[in-house]
Amino acid sequence: MVDAPTAEKLEESFQKLQAATNCKSLLKKYLTKDVFDAIKGRKTAMGATLNDVIQSGVANLDSGVGVYAPDAESYTLFAELFNPIIEDYHAGFKPTDKHPAKDWGDVDVFPDLDPENAYIISTRVRCGRSLQGYPFNPCLTEGQYSEMEQKVSSTLSSLTGELKGTYYPLTGMSKDVQQKLIDDHFLFKEGDRFLQAANACRYWPTGRGIYHNDNKTFLVWCNEEDHLRIISMQMGGNLGEVYRRLVSAVNAIESKVPFSHDDRLGFLTF
C-alpha cells in the first residue's frame, strides 16, 4: 500500500485530471474512476506507485499520452491503465496479443539501398534498452545511476573490432570534449518538461555518458532517457552494413548486461 502523502497526492491528481476539460491525453481517457480506485493503492517491489506513472501527464495536461513506466513491473501491476493506452496508441495491440519472440531475422537480407549515392545522405538504425534488475529513470537513485554507468562503460570499453571506441562521462566533461561531441552532433542535453515532471532528469549529469566507436558509426547514450540508446549509422544508403553493426553491438552488450524483457511486451523501456 502507498503511504498517506502519496495517497493524498493521487487524489489531488485525479481531481485535477477530471477538471481539465481541454485535456486530450490517453491518461485522462483511460484513468476512469473505477480504474483509479482499483490501482491507486498499489506499489511495485521497487517502490513505484501510480503517482510515478501519471505525474508527468498531470503536470503537463497537453501531453499526448501522459504516462511513463517507472519500472518493469509497472506494466503488469498497473495493467488496467497501461493495457488500454498501449492498445490505443499502437492501434490494436490487445492484452491478449503477444510481441514476437526475440529474433533479428536474416541480417544479410538488406542491401545497399543507394549504391550510386544519388539519393540517400545517411542511414541510421537505433533501439532502446533497459538494464534488467533496475528501475527506470523516475525511480532510479543517484547510486543506481552511477552503478549502471560503471557497468555500461566497462562493457562498452571492452568492445573490439569496428565497435571499439571511447566512453565519455558527462560528469566532469571538459569543454574541449564537450565541443567535439557537439560538433559531431553526439551530445545530448537534459530532458524536456515532460521528462522533468516524470522525475527522469534527477541527479543530472550523474550516471550519464556517451560512447562512440573510432569510426563514429556506432553510438550509445547512457541514461539519457532510456537506460541505453544504441545507434548504428553511416553516410550513404548501405542499410545492410548499418543493421549488421547494430545487431552485433546489441548482442555483445546484452551478453554482459542483460536487458529487461517481457514475453508479451518485448523489450521494456521507460
C-alpha positions in Angstrom: 0.0 0.0 0.0 1.1 3.6 -0.6 1.7 6.0 2.2 -0.7 8.7 3.2 1.1 11.6 1.4 1.2 9.6 -1.8 -2.5 8.7 -1.5 -3.4 12.3 -0.9 -1.3 13.4 -3.9 -3.0 10.8 -6.1 -6.5 12.0 -5.1 -5.5 15.6 -5.9 -4.0 14.5 -9.3 -7.1 12.6 -10.2 -9.3 15.6 -9.4 -7.1 17.8 -11.5 -7.4 15.5 -14.5 -11.2 15.3 -14.1 -11.4 19.1 -14.0 -9.2 19.5 -17.1 -11.9 19.6 -19.8 -9.4 20.5 -22.5 -7.0 17.7 -21.7 -7.0 15.1 -24.6 -4.3 12.7 -23.2 -4.7 9.0 -23.2 -4.1 9.2 -19.4 -7.3 11.2 -18.9 -9.2 9.0 -21.4 -8.4 5.7 -19.6 -7.9 6.7 -16.0 -11.6 6.3 -15.1 -12.8 6.4 -11.5 -13.1 2.7 -11.5 -9.6 2.2 -12.8 -8.2 4.8 -10.4 -9.9 3.2 -7.3 -8.6 -0.2 -8.3 -4.9 0.7 -8.7 -4.3 3.8 -6.6 -3.1 1.8 -3.6 -0.6 -0.5 -5.4 3.2 -0.4 -5.2 5.8 -2.4 -7.1 8.5 -4.3 -5.4 10.9 -1.5 -6.4 8.6 1.1 -4.8 6.9 2.6 -7.8 3.4 3.9 -7.3 0.6 5.2 -9.6 1.9 8.7 -8.9 5.2 7.8 -10.6 3.2 6.6 -13.6 1.0 9.6 -14.0 2.8 12.6 -12.5 4.1 13.9 -15.9 0.7 13.7 -17.5 -0.9 15.5 -14.6 1.7 18.3 -14.6 1.5 18.6 -18.4 -2.1 18.5 -19.4 -1.2 19.0 -23.0 0.5 15.6 -23.1 -0.5 13.2 -25.8 -0.1 10.1 -23.7 0.7 11.2 -20.2 2.2 8.1 -18.6 5.6 6.7 -18.1 6.6 3.3 -16.7 8.8 3.7 -13.6 9.9 0.1 -13.7 9.3 -3.2 -15.5 6.6 -4.4 -13.0 4.5 -1.3 -13.5 3.3 -2.6 -16.9 1.6 -5.5 -15.2 0.8 -4.1 -11.8 -1.0 -1.1 -13.4 -2.2 -3.1 -16.4 -5.7 -1.7 -16.1 -4.3 1.7 -17.2 -1.3 0.6 -19.4 -3.1 -2.0 -21.4 -5.8 0.2 -23.0 -3.3 3.0 -23.5 -0.9 0.6 -25.3 -3.8 -0.8 -27.4 -5.0 2.7 -28.4 -1.5 4.1 -29.1 -0.4 1.1 -31.1 -3.8 0.8 -32.9 -4.8 -2.7 -31.8 -2.2 -4.4 -29.6 -4.7 -6.1 -27.3 -4.0 -7.6 -23.9 -4.2 -11.0 -25.5 -1.7 -10.1 -28.1 2.0 -11.0 -27.8 5.2 -9.5 -29.1 7.1 -11.7 -31.5 9.9 -13.7 -30.0 13.4 -12.2 -29.9 14.7 -12.6 -33.4 16.9 -10.3 -35.5 15.9 -12.1 -38.7 18.3 -12.6 -41.6 20.9 -9.9 -41.1 22.1 -10.3 -44.7 18.7 -9.5 -46.3 19.2 -5.8 -46.5 21.3 -4.4 -49.5 22.9 -1.1 -50.2 19.7 0.9 -51.0 21.6 3.6 -52.9 24.8 2.2 -54.4 25.3 5.3 -56.6 25.0 7.7 -53.6 22.4 9.6 -55.6 19.5 9.8 -53.1 20.4 8.8 -49.5 22.6 11.1 -47.4 22.9 8.9 -44.4 21.4 5.8 -42.8 20.7 5.2 -39.1 19.1 2.3 -37.1 18.7 2.5 -33.4 16.9 0.9 -30.4 16.4 1.5 -26.7 17.2 -1.0 -24.0 16.8 -1.1 -20.2 19.1 -3.0 -17.8 17.5 -5.9 -16.0 17.1 -5.5 -12.3 17.0 -1.7 -12.2 14.0 0.6 -12.1 13.5 3.1 -15.0 14.5 6.7 -14.6 11.7 8.0 -12.4 12.7 5.7 -9.5 16.5 5.5 -10.0 18.6 6.6 -7.1 21.8 8.6 -7.6 23.8 5.5 -6.5 22.0 3.3 -9.1 22.7 5.9 -11.9 26.4 5.7 -11.0 26.4 1.9 -10.7 24.7 1.4 -14.0 27.1 3.8 -15.7 30.0 1.8 -14.4 28.6 -1.4 -15.7 27.8 0.1 -19.1 31.1 2.0 -19.5 33.1 -1.1 -18.7 31.1 -3.2 -21.1 31.4 -0.7 -23.9 35.1 -0.2 -23.3 35.6 -4.0 -23.8 34.2 -3.9 -27.3 36.6 -4.8 -30.1 36.9 -4.6 -33.9 34.8 -1.9 -35.6 32.9 -1.3 -32.3 36.0 -0.3 -30.4 35.9 3.3 -29.1 35.8 5.6 -26.1 33.2 6.3 -23.3 32.8 10.0 -22.3 31.0 10.6 -19.0 29.0 13.8 -18.8 30.2 14.4 -15.2 33.5 16.3 -15.3 33.5 16.6 -19.1 36.0 19.1 -20.3 35.0 22.0 -22.6 37.1 20.6 -25.4 35.5 17.2 -25.3 32.0 18.8 -25.0 32.6 20.9 -28.1 33.9 17.9 -30.0 30.8 15.9 -29.2 28.6 18.9 -30.1 30.4 19.2 -33.5 29.8 15.6 -34.1 26.1 16.0 -33.2 26.5 13.3 -30.5 26.0 15.3 -27.3 22.5 15.1 -25.7 21.0 17.6 -23.2 18.8 17.4 -20.1 15.3 16.3 -20.9 12.2 18.5 -21.6 9.4 19.4 -19.3 7.6 16.1 -19.8 10.7 14.1 -18.7 11.5 16.5 -15.9 8.0 16.2 -14.5 8.4 12.4 -14.7 11.5 12.7 -12.5 13.6 11.3 -15.3 16.3 14.0 -15.0 17.2 13.8 -11.4 20.9 13.9 -10.3 21.9 15.3 -13.8 24.6 14.7 -15.1 25.4 11.8 -12.7 25.4 8.4 -14.5 25.1 9.9 -18.0 27.5 9.5 -20.8 28.2 8.9 -24.5 30.2 6.2 -26.2 31.2 6.1 -29.9 33.5 3.9 -31.9 36.6 5.2 -33.6 34.9 5.4 -36.9 31.9 7.3 -35.5 29.5 4.8 -36.9 28.3 3.4 -33.6 27.0 5.4 -30.7 25.5 4.7 -27.2 23.8 7.1 -24.9 23.8 6.1 -21.3 20.8 7.2 -19.1 19.8 10.0 -21.5 16.1 8.9 -21.4 16.2 5.2 -21.6 18.9 3.3 -19.8 20.6 2.8 -23.2 20.0 4.2 -26.7 22.1 2.1 -29.1 22.6 3.6 -32.6 24.3 2.4 -35.7 24.8 4.9 -38.5 26.9 5.9 -41.5 26.9 8.1 -44.6 25.1 6.6 -47.7 22.4 4.1 -48.0 24.0 0.8 -47.0 21.3 -0.4 -44.7 22.8 -3.9 -44.5 26.1 -2.7 -43.0 24.3 -0.4 -40.6 21.8 -3.1 -39.4 24.5 -5.8 -39.0 26.6 -3.4 -36.9 23.6 -2.7 -34.7 22.8 -6.4 -34.2 26.4 -7.2 -33.4 26.7 -4.4 -30.9 23.4 -5.2 -29.1 24.3 -8.9 -28.8 27.7 -8.0 -27.5 26.3 -5.6 -24.8 23.5 -8.0 -23.8 25.9 -10.8 -23.2 27.4 -8.8 -20.3 24.5 -6.7 -19.1 21.1 -8.5 -19.5 18.2 -6.4 -20.8 14.7 -6.0 -19.3 12.3 -8.1 -21.4 8.7 -9.3 -21.1 7.4 -12.2 -23.1 4.2 -10.3 -24.1 5.5 -6.7 -24.5 9.1 -7.4 -25.7 12.0 -5.3 -24.5 10.8 -2.8 -21.9 11.8 0.8 -21.7 10.7 3.9 -19.9 
